[in-house]
Amino acid sequence: MPAISLPSVSLPRLYTLRLSYLILAAGIGLYFWPSVIHHTPELAAARGPQLSLLAGIGAISLLGFRYPVKMIPILLFEILWKTIYLTFFALPLWRAHQITPAIAADITSIAMVVIFLPLIPWLYVWREFVNAPGDRWR
């Protein structure tokens, strides 16, 4: 039986992916993990699920150092949720002139997602996640 040829990502692209995971893990680690470890009951009640989700994304992104291609969905999730926030929450607030300093700070930190866009091998994403046939159902 002939060996199946898997689509490859170049070595420089693998390193840019690893850089993406480093940025993601470091950013989340520095910004959210202190609140996860040391928090008040009020913070746990108000933002516990949000902090847990983001801390989990940061922790699992560390797997991207070892498996940069397999972990691409984590980067896609990061881009998608931030795009949804900016489009459906921040933009209407901006149009209504309701941007507070706290919201502006959130928008600034969330808009940093643009740094991931050139680091992702989009041709590979298209080929493997959009164009490739899905897994069988039976």
N, C-alpha and C positions, 0 to 999 in steps of 0.2 A: 504494500500500500504506500503511495507516495506521501511524503511529508506535506502537511498543510502549511502554506506560507502565510504568516500573519503580517498584516500591514505594519510597517515599522515607522517609528518616529526617530528622527536623527538625534545623535548624541547632543548637539547643542540645544535642541528642543527639549530633551530630557532634563538638561540642566536648567533651562528657563522654567520648566514645570516645577522642578525642585525649588527654585527661587520663589515661585508662586506659593508653594506650600509653606516655605519658611516665612514669607510675609504674612500669610494667613495665620499660621500658628503663633508667630511672635506678636502680631497685632492683637489677636484675641487673648493670648496669654497675658500680655501686659495690661490690657484694658479691662477684660472681664473676669479673669480668674481671681484677682484679689477680692472682688465682690462676691464671688462664689465661695471662697474660703472664709472670708470675714464679712458677715452681713448681719443686719438687724432683723428681727422678726417682721418689721414693717416692709423692709426691702424684699424679704422672702415672699410675703403675701402679695406685694405689688408687682414684682418683676421676676420672681423665682423661675417660672417656666421659660421666659425669654432668656434669662441668663444661663439656664441649664442647656437650652438648645444651642446657644452660641458657644458656650464652653465645650460642648460635645463636638461641634464642628471643628473648633480649634484643636481639640485633642485628636480627633480622627484624621485631621489633615497631616499629622505627623507620619501617618502611613505613606503619605505621598513621597517621602524621601526614599523609601524602599521600592514603592510601586507607583511611580509617577504617572504612568499611562492609565493604570487601572483606577486610579483615584480622580481622574478627570471629572467624573460626575459631582464630586464635592465642589470643585471650582465652578462648574456650571450652576450648581445650586446657589452658591454664593453670588454669582452674577445675577441670577434670576430673581432671588428675593430682594436684592438691592435695587434692581431695575423696577420691580413691582412697587417697592416703597417710593422710589423717586417719581415714578409715573402717576401712581394712583393716590398717593398721600401728599408728598411734598409739592408736586406741581399744582394741584388744586389749592393748597394753602398759599403758595406763592401768588397764584392768580388772584386770590381773594385778599391779598395783602395781610395775611395772618401769620407771617413768619416771626416767631419770637426768637430771642437769642438762643434758647435751648434747642428749638427746632433747627435753627441755622447751624448749630454745632453738630446736631445729628446728620443733617444733610451733608455737611462738609465731610464728616467721617465716612458716611455711606457712599458718597460720590467717589471716594478713593478707589472704588471697584474698577475704575477705568484702567488702573495699572495692570490688571489681569488680562485685559483684552488682547494686547499684542503678545502675551506670553503663552497663550493657549494655541496648540496646533489645530487651527480651525478646519483645515482640510481633513485631518484625521477624524475630528469630531463629526464632520459632515458624513464622511465615508462610513464610520462605525456606528454612529448613533442615529443618523437620519436616513441615510441611503441603504444601509445594510438590512437584509431581511431580519425580522424579529425571531426570537426563540419559538420553538414549536409549542403548541397548546396541548398536544396529546403525545 
